[in-house]
Amino acid sequence: MASVPKTQYAKSGDLVAALSGLNLPLMCCRLAPLLALTLVGCAGHDLNARAADSGGDVRICQSIRSAVLARDAKALTVLDILCKGDLVVIAGALPPDYTLAVAAVHIARNTVGVGRVETFFVPRSEHEASDSTLAAQLRTAVARDDDGATTDLTVVAGTVVLVGLVDDQAKAARLVANLSAVPGVKGVKSFLQVKP
């Protein structure tokens, strides 16, 4: 399909017609799971849920991880689950047709104490072998900072996924800028929240 600006698609039917030239197995195997993950990750759950303390964070994460592992013993080699307050972020470099990511989001959304679930997924082919090494280096650097205990991170395909609570927006901006400047970091997806 030639590059056409989105504004030319006046109706959703026009976009579907433009995509109809794609081969059906490609759409079903590649696009549909990613669309489902995006839609599920964008939806919040129980916005009035109470914010958990750091002990609650651990319990919530352990509960979600246990439920996910009960479905697939190797799940946490693909998915990272980060929790801070009532926010859960599920991230990973997914192989094709990896449906457990949708199940993990569903489990998290139905876990007591979870107010919001966000996702960050990339196709497995973009997974970097150095992600775990880079994540360990970044965790050490962040831990040296005075708010190290209130943040957590993972690295997916060179992108840092950052979760936590900070004192103010300036602190969040500094943390994102500092992580972005580290060699090997391609970008930072921040889920930082300012403390009330």
Backbone as CSV, one residue per row, in Angstrom:
resi,resn,N_x,N_y,N_z,CA_x,CA_y,CA_z,C_x,C_y,C_z
1,MET,0.854,-1.172,0.000,0.000,0.000,0.000,0.896,1.229,0.000
2,ALA,0.595,2.161,-0.846,1.370,3.397,-0.919,1.168,4.201,0.355
3,SER,2.135,5.029,0.670,2.025,5.873,1.857,0.962,6.937,1.623
4,VAL,-0.136,6.850,2.398,-1.247,7.777,2.253,-1.509,8.392,3.613
5,PRO,-1.654,9.699,3.715,-1.928,10.315,5.010,-3.221,9.781,5.606
6,LYS,-3.250,9.626,6.944,-4.424,9.110,7.640,-5.651,9.972,7.383
7,THR,-5.464,11.240,7.129,-6.601,12.136,6.951,-7.414,11.788,5.712
8,GLN,-6.858,11.007,4.784,-7.609,10.631,3.602,-8.629,9.540,3.895
9,TYR,-8.523,8.864,5.035,-9.480,7.835,5.406,-10.623,8.488,6.156
10,ALA,-11.640,8.908,5.422,-12.766,9.621,6.021,-13.589,8.707,6.910
11,LYS,-13.699,7.448,6.560,-14.492,6.498,7.338,-13.617,5.311,7.689
12,SER,-13.970,4.633,8.783,-13.182,3.466,9.171,-13.247,2.398,8.088
13,GLY,-14.336,2.353,7.330,-14.448,1.392,6.236,-13.374,1.618,5.188
14,ASP,-12.971,2.873,4.969,-11.920,3.174,4.008,-10.592,2.571,4.453
15,LEU,-10.315,2.646,5.753,-9.077,2.072,6.276,-9.110,0.560,6.147
16,VAL,-10.252,-0.038,6.463,-10.387,-1.493,6.325,-10.180,-1.890,4.870
17,ALA,-10.748,-1.127,3.951,-10.575,-1.424,2.536,-9.100,-1.330,2.147
18,ALA,-8.392,-0.358,2.699,-6.973,-0.203,2.384,-6.167,-1.366,2.930
19,LEU,-6.569,-1.860,4.102,-5.850,-2.978,4.711,-6.241,-4.321,4.117
20,SER,-7.352,-4.369,3.382,-7.833,-5.643,2.875,-6.863,-6.280,1.894
21,GLY,-5.969,-5.509,1.338,-4.965,-6.074,0.453,-3.916,-6.882,1.188
22,LEU,-3.849,-6.725,2.542,-2.887,-7.506,3.315,-3.341,-8.950,3.383
23,ASN,-2.435,-9.826,3.468,-2.753,-11.232,3.553,-3.379,-11.544,4.909
24,LEU,-4.485,-12.302,4.917,-5.284,-12.561,6.118,-4.477,-13.212,7.232
25,PRO,-3.643,-14.206,6.962,-2.854,-14.780,8.072,-1.949,-13.749,8.726
26,LEU,-1.391,-12.816,7.937,-0.555,-11.766,8.520,-1.372,-10.907,9.468
27,MET,-2.575,-10.513,9.028,-3.423,-9.680,9.881,-3.801,-10.422,11.151
28,CYS,-4.172,-11.686,11.036,-4.629,-12.444,12.206,-3.480,-12.748,13.156
29,CYS,-2.342,-13.118,12.606,-1.227,-13.560,13.446,-0.393,-12.414,14.003
30,ARG,-0.323,-11.313,13.310,0.553,-10.225,13.736,-0.206,-9.011,14.272
31,LEU,-1.174,-8.542,13.523,-1.845,-7.304,13.887,-2.906,-7.497,14.966
32,ALA,-3.713,-8.549,14.864,-4.805,-8.745,15.818,-4.311,-8.892,17.255
33,PRO,-3.288,-9.736,17.534,-2.823,-9.828,18.925,-2.269,-8.506,19.453
34,LEU,-1.538,-7.771,18.615,-1.000,-6.487,19.071,-2.114,-5.485,19.329
35,LEU,-3.144,-5.486,18.486,-4.284,-4.605,18.708,-4.993,-4.978,20.010
36,ALA,-5.181,-6.261,20.244,-5.838,-6.708,21.476,-5.034,-6.288,22.696
37,LEU,-3.715,-6.456,22.643,-2.871,-6.070,23.771,-2.933,-4.569,24.020
38,THR,-2.948,-3.801,22.946,-3.018,-2.347,23.085,-4.335,-1.931,23.718
39,LEU,-5.419,-2.493,23.236,-6.728,-2.129,23.771,-6.886,-2.553,25.220
40,VAL,-6.425,-3.752,25.556,-6.539,-4.220,26.928,-5.656,-3.380,27.840
41,GLY,-4.459,-3.024,27.382,-3.548,-2.242,28.204,-4.001,-0.818,28.425
42,CYS,-4.817,-0.284,27.520,-5.273,1.094,27.656,-6.417,1.225,28.636
43,ALA,-7.096,0.142,28.906,-8.265,0.220,29.780,-7.829,0.160,31.237
44,GLY,-8.344,1.053,32.027,-8.083,1.023,33.461,-9.092,0.131,34.146
45,HIS,-8.848,-0.221,35.385,-9.757,-1.062,36.142,-9.938,-0.468,37.516
46,ASP,-11.144,-0.263,37.930,-11.477,0.200,39.270,-10.655,1.433,39.650
47,LEU,-10.969,2.540,39.036,-10.201,3.762,39.240,-10.272,4.281,40.668
48,ASN,-11.235,3.810,41.455,-11.346,4.255,42.839,-10.624,3.322,43.807
49,ALA,-9.854,2.384,43.300,-9.154,1.445,44.174,-8.154,2.195,45.041
50,ARG,-7.913,1.679,46.213,-6.987,2.331,47.142,-5.550,2.129,46.672
51,ALA,-4.700,3.089,46.959,-3.284,2.952,46.651,-2.647,2.079,47.717
52,ALA,-1.844,1.135,47.293,-1.211,0.224,48.235,0.119,0.790,48.698
53,ASP,0.531,0.415,49.898,1.854,0.795,50.373,2.878,-0.115,49.707
54,SER,4.169,0.087,49.988,5.178,-0.714,49.307,5.037,-2.193,49.634
55,GLY,4.581,-2.535,50.844,4.312,-3.929,51.175,3.178,-4.458,50.322
56,GLY,2.191,-3.603,50.056,1.089,-3.971,49.178,1.575,-4.182,47.760
57,ASP,2.551,-3.364,47.324,3.131,-3.524,45.989,3.690,-4.932,45.835
58,VAL,4.438,-5.365,46.825,5.073,-6.679,46.780,4.013,-7.770,46.735
59,ARG,2.997,-7.649,47.600,1.931,-8.662,47.628,1.176,-8.699,46.306
60,ILE,0.866,-7.532,45.761,0.145,-7.483,44.488,0.986,-8.127,43.389
61,CYS,2.246,-7.746,43.285,3.115,-8.314,42.248,3.275,-9.820,42.418
62,GLN,3.482,-10.276,43.653,3.621,-11.721,43.891,2.357,-12.463,43.480
63,SER,1.202,-11.890,43.798,-0.064,-12.523,43.440,-0.216,-12.635,41.918
64,ILE,0.075,-11.554,41.218,-0.043,-11.559,39.753,0.970,-12.519,39.150
65,ARG,2.216,-12.446,39.598,3.262,-13.334,39.061,2.907,-14.807,39.293
66,SER,2.409,-15.129,40.484,2.037,-16.516,40.788,0.930,-16.998,39.863
67,ALA,-0.077,-16.171,39.658,-1.189,-16.553,38.783,-0.719,-16.725,37.334
68,VAL,0.180,-15.858,36.880,0.709,-15.965,35.519,1.573,-17.216,35.398
69,LEU,2.419,-17.466,36.388,3.267,-18.663,36.362,2.448,-19.951,36.411
70,ALA,1.299,-19.914,37.066,0.433,-21.090,37.117,-0.074,-21.447,35.713
71,ARG,-0.177,-20.464,34.845,-0.610,-20.711,33.462,0.544,-21.146,32.570
72,ASP,1.753,-20.625,32.844,2.922,-20.975,32.028,4.171,-20.766,32.876
73,ALA,4.872,-21.842,33.163,6.039,-21.785,34.046,7.160,-20.907,33.491
74,LYS,7.189,-20.666,32.185,8.244,-19.854,31.570,7.792,-18.417,31.298
75,ALA,6.613,-18.051,31.769,6.035,-16.746,31.431,6.919,-15.581,31.825
76,LEU,7.567,-15.655,32.972,8.346,-14.507,33.437,9.699,-14.386,32.737
77,THR,10.001,-15.305,31.825,11.170,-15.109,30.966,10.803,-14.209,29.796
78,VAL,9.500,-14.031,29.560,9.004,-13.191,28.470,8.411,-11.891,29.000
79,LEU,7.709,-11.966,30.129,7.004,-10.815,30.687,7.679,-10.306,31.949
80,ASP,7.711,-8.991,32.104,8.119,-8.351,33.357,6.873,-7.700,33.935
81,ILE,6.679,-7.858,35.235,5.523,-7.265,35.905,6.051,-6.339,36.984
82,LEU,5.732,-5.047,36.858,6.186,-4.019,37.798,4.971,-3.428,38.500
83,CYS,5.091,-3.199,39.804,3.971,-2.664,40.579,4.446,-1.491,41.427
84,LYS,3.627,-0.447,41.473,3.894,0.706,42.340,2.554,1.329,42.674
85,GLY,2.224,1.336,43.959,0.913,1.833,44.364,-0.160,0.960,43.753
86,ASP,-1.153,1.576,43.143,-2.206,0.786,42.507,-1.967,0.591,41.005
87,LEU,-0.765,0.933,40.530,-0.399,0.794,39.119,0.393,-0.485,38.896
88,VAL,0.008,-1.239,37.867,0.756,-2.413,37.430,1.136,-2.182,35.973
89,VAL,2.420,-2.397,35.654,2.893,-2.295,34.280,3.415,-3.663,33.876
90,ILE,2.912,-4.161,32.758,3.358,-5.446,32.219,4.084,-5.139,30.919
91,ALA,5.327,-5.613,30.820,6.155,-5.297,29.656,6.851,-6.556,29.170
92,GLY,7.209,-6.553,27.899,7.967,-7.682,27.392,8.150,-7.640,25.895
93,ALA,9.113,-8.450,25.443,9.343,-8.666,24.016,8.659,-9.996,23.687
94,LEU,7.554,-9.917,22.967,6.685,-11.065,22.787,6.940,-11.813,21.496
95,PRO,6.955,-13.161,21.584,6.991,-13.948,20.354,5.620,-13.870,19.662
96,PRO,5.543,-14.231,18.381,4.247,-14.200,17.690,3.226,-15.093,18.395
97,ASP,1.983,-14.684,18.376,0.876,-15.458,18.946,1.037,-15.740,20.436
98,TYR,1.651,-14.838,21.166,1.841,-15.043,22.603,0.616,-14.524,23.346
99,THR,-0.340,-15.387,23.567,-1.618,-14.992,24.159,-1.542,-14.825,25.672
100,LEU,-0.504,-15.325,26.301,-0.414,-15.197,27.752,-0.319,-13.734,28.191
101,ALA,0.167,-12.861,27.330,0.239,-11.438,27.683,-1.162,-10.883,27.935
102,VAL,-2.129,-11.271,27.113,-3.510,-10.835,27.325,-4.029,-11.404,28.642
103,ALA,-3.722,-12.665,28.911,-4.148,-13.291,30.169,-3.516,-12.579,31.363
104,ALA,-2.239,-12.199,31.250,-1.554,-11.502,32.348,-2.224,-10.162,32.638
105,VAL,-2.617,-9.449,31.598,-3.313,-8.177,31.786,-4.653,-8.426,32.478
106,HIS,-5.362,-9.446,32.062,-6.649,-9.783,32.676,-6.465,-10.140,34.157
107,ILE,-5.457,-10.933,34.449,-5.161,-11.306,35.847,-4.875,-10.052,36.665
108,ALA,-4.036,-9.173,36.138,-3.674,-7.953,36.871,-4.903,-7.080,37.106
109,ARG,-5.726,-6.913,36.081,-6.911,-6.049,36.212,-7.883,-6.573,37.257
110,ASN,-7.877,-7.882,37.487,-8.806,-8.487,38.438,-8.173,-8.762,39.790
111,THR,-6.980,-8.252,40.030,-6.302,-8.430,41.306,-6.706,-7.307,42.261
112,VAL,-7.072,-7.681,43.472,-7.481,-6.699,44.482,-6.332,-5.728,44.748
113,GLY,-6.642,-4.433,44.772,-5.650,-3.402,45.039,-5.068,-2.773,43.789
114,VAL,-5.385,-3.331,42.620,-4.880,-2.785,41.357,-5.895,-1.778,40.834
115,GLY,-5.430,-0.562,40.600,-6.298,0.488,40.091,-6.120,0.732,38.610
116,ARG,-4.917,0.446,38.085,-4.635,0.741,36.675,-3.605,-0.251,36.164
117,VAL,-3.804,-0.726,34.949,-2.865,-1.634,34.308,-2.414,-0.992,33.004
118,GLU,-1.105,-0.905,32.811,-0.536,-0.374,31.575,0.363,-1.449,30.969
119,THR,0.594,-1.364,29.673,1.444,-2.352,29.009,2.477,-1.661,28.114
120,PHE,3.577,-2.376,27.904,4.572,-1.968,26.910,5.102,-3.259,26.298
121,PHE,4.703,-3.537,25.053,5.109,-4.758,24.372,5.769,-4.413,23.048
122,VAL,6.769,-5.206,22.677,7.392,-5.126,21.360,7.481,-6.547,20.822
123,PRO,7.575,-6.704,19.501,7.756,-8.046,18.949,9.081,-8.650,19.410
124,ARG,9.120,-9.929,19.593,10.300,-10.639,20.086,11.544,-10.356,19.253
125,SER,11.397,-10.164,17.964,12.559,-9.938,17.109,13.350,-8.695,17.514
126,GLU,12.692,-7.771,18.233,13.380,-6.559,18.656,14.053,-6.710,20.018
127,HIS,13.920,-7.876,20.643,14.492,-8.095,21.969,16.011,-8.041,21.880
128,GLU,16.602,-7.290,22.748,18.050,-7.146,22.776,18.647,-8.111,23.799
129,ALA,19.726,-8.768,23.430,20.375,-9.695,24.350,20.902,-8.966,25.588
130,SER,21.212,-7.684,25.442,21.802,-6.926,26.537,20.775,-6.260,27.450
131,ASP,19.475,-6.497,27.234,18.441,-5.845,28.032,18.605,-6.111,29.531
132,SER,18.827,-7.350,29.914,18.925,-7.661,31.351,20.177,-7.045,31.973
133,THR,21.270,-7.015,31.240,22.493,-6.386,31.743,22.295,-4.887,31.915
134,LEU,21.685,-4.258,30.912,21.426,-2.824,30.977,20.465,-2.507,32.123
135,ALA,19.439,-3.329,32.305,18.475,-3.114,33.396,19.172,-3.179,34.756
136,ALA,20.070,-4.141,34.925,20.792,-4.257,36.197,21.664,-3.020,36.444
137,GLN,22.337,-2.531,35.418,23.164,-1.326,35.560,22.302,-0.121,35.916
138,LEU,21.159,0.008,35.260,20.286,1.148,35.516,19.678,1.085,36.914
139,ARG,19.297,-0.115,37.368,18.750,-0.257,38.723,19.782,0.171,39.763
140,THR,21.033,-0.204,39.555,22.100,0.187,40.475,22.259,1.702,40.497
141,ALA,22.241,2.323,39.336,22.386,3.782,39.255,21.204,4.488,39.915
142,VAL,19.994,3.998,39.685,18.809,4.617,40.269,18.799,4.413,41.782
143,ALA,19.262,3.255,42.247,19.285,2.965,43.686,20.211,3.921,44.429
144,ARG,21.236,4.410,43.765,22.147,5.375,44.403,21.465,6.718,44.631
145,ASP,20.437,6.983,43.831,19.685,8.229,43.964,18.838,8.153,45.229
146,ASP,18.442,9.284,45.767,17.700,9.298,47.032,16.320,8.667,46.937
147,ASP,15.716,8.593,45.752,14.406,7.982,45.615,14.472,6.602,44.985
148,GLY,15.623,5.963,45.030,15.790,4.657,44.396,14.794,3.624,44.858
149,ALA,14.374,3.666,46.121,13.459,2.662,46.646,12.032,2.841,46.125
150,THR,11.712,3.985,45.544,10.340,4.225,45.097,10.162,4.023,43.597
151,THR,11.183,3.529,42.909,11.065,3.286,41.475,11.491,1.866,41.154
152,ASP,10.999,1.375,40.033,11.420,0.085,39.503,11.473,0.235,38.000
153,LEU,12.237,-0.618,37.352,12.363,-0.521,35.904,12.679,-1.873,35.306
154,THR,12.447,-1.951,34.021,12.877,-3.070,33.205,13.306,-2.490,31.869
155,VAL,13.980,-3.279,31.058,14.397,-2.834,29.736,13.851,-3.827,28.717
156,VAL,13.164,-3.304,27.706,12.585,-4.123,26.645,13.068,-3.560,25.320
157,ALA,13.864,-4.353,24.611,14.401,-3.945,23.306,15.104,-2.589,23.376
158,GLY,15.850,-2.366,24.455,16.603,-1.128,24.620,15.803,0.035,25.175
159,THR,14.504,-0.137,25.350,13.650,0.911,25.916,13.451,0.652,27.404
160,VAL,13.729,1.656,28.217,13.548,1.546,29.657,12.070,1.783,29.976
161,VAL,11.483,0.851,30.723,10.112,1.000,31.208,10.239,1.320,32.688
162,LEU,9.834,2.529,33.068,10.065,3.080,34.404,8.747,3.255,35.145
163,VAL,8.682,2.717,36.365,7.488,2.792,37.201,7.905,3.312,38.558
164,GLY,7.096,4.192,39.151,7.410,4.628,40.501,6.727,5.907,40.917
165,LEU,7.051,6.302,42.139,6.535,7.530,42.726,7.689,8.489,42.939
166,VAL,7.494,9.756,42.581,8.512,10.785,42.776,7.883,11.974,43.497
167,ASP,8.739,12.798,44.096,8.253,13.940,44.867,7.602,15.017,44.005
168,ASP,8.154,15.239,42.804,7.596,16.281,41.941,7.914,15.985,40.483
169,GLN,7.309,16.736,39.593,7.482,16.515,38.161,8.926,16.771,37.724
170,ALA,9.600,17.717,38.383,11.002,18.002,38.044,11.875,16.778,38.303
171,LYS,11.621,16.070,39.406,12.374,14.850,39.726,12.121,13.796,38.652
172,ALA,10.872,13.666,38.203,10.538,12.704,37.151,11.282,13.042,35.862
173,ALA,11.289,14.312,35.510,11.971,14.747,34.286,13.477,14.484,34.361
174,ARG,14.082,14.762,35.534,15.526,14.508,35.709,15.831,13.017,35.580
175,LEU,15.002,12.176,36.195,15.216,10.736,36.154,15.118,10.215,34.717
176,VAL,14.114,10.657,33.989,13.946,10.241,32.595,15.134,10.729,31.764
177,ALA,15.546,11.975,31.954,16.682,12.521,31.197,17.967,11.758,31.511
178,ASN,18.204,11.462,32.785,19.415,10.734,33.180,19.436,9.334,32.568
179,LEU,18.298,8.635,32.599,18.237,7.292,32.028,18.382,7.343,30.508
180,SER,17.808,8.347,29.878,17.901,8.489,28.420,19.337,8.697,27.952
181,ALA,20.161,9.295,28.800,21.546,9.606,28.428,22.487,8.414,28.559
182,VAL,22.036,7.319,29.138,22.904,6.153,29.339,23.119,5.444,27.999
183,PRO,24.372,5.129,27.672,24.638,4.408,26.424,23.884,3.075,26.388
184,GLY,23.278,2.789,25.247,22.505,1.559,25.088,21.013,1.753,25.272
185,VAL,20.616,2.885,25.870,19.192,3.172,26.062,18.658,3.836,24.800
186,LYS,17.638,3.207,24.196,17.034,3.746,22.980,15.911,4.732,23.287
187,GLY,15.318,4.608,24.471,14.228,5.484,24.858,13.758,5.129,26.257
188,VAL,12.880,5.952,26.812,12.327,5.713,28.144,10.814,5.853,28.062
189,LYS,10.114,4.828,28.505,8.653,4.865,28.622,8.370,5.032,30.112
190,SER,7.927,6.217,30.499,7.767,6.546,31.904,6.323,6.378,32.376
191,PHE,6.191,5.631,33.467,4.921,5.508,34.169,5.094,6.092,35.573
192,LEU,5.961,7.114,35.700,6.195,7.746,36.993,4.970,8.557,37.397
193,GLN,4.685,8.551,38.690,3.580,9.328,39.231,4.124,10.243,40.311
194,VAL,3.580,11.436,40.416,3.985,12.391,41.443,3.216,12.040,42.707
195,LYS,3.948,12.010,43.846,3.318,11.703,45.130,2.262,12.757,45.442
196,PRO,1.147,12.315,46.032,0.096,13.286,46.379,0.517,14.213,47.490
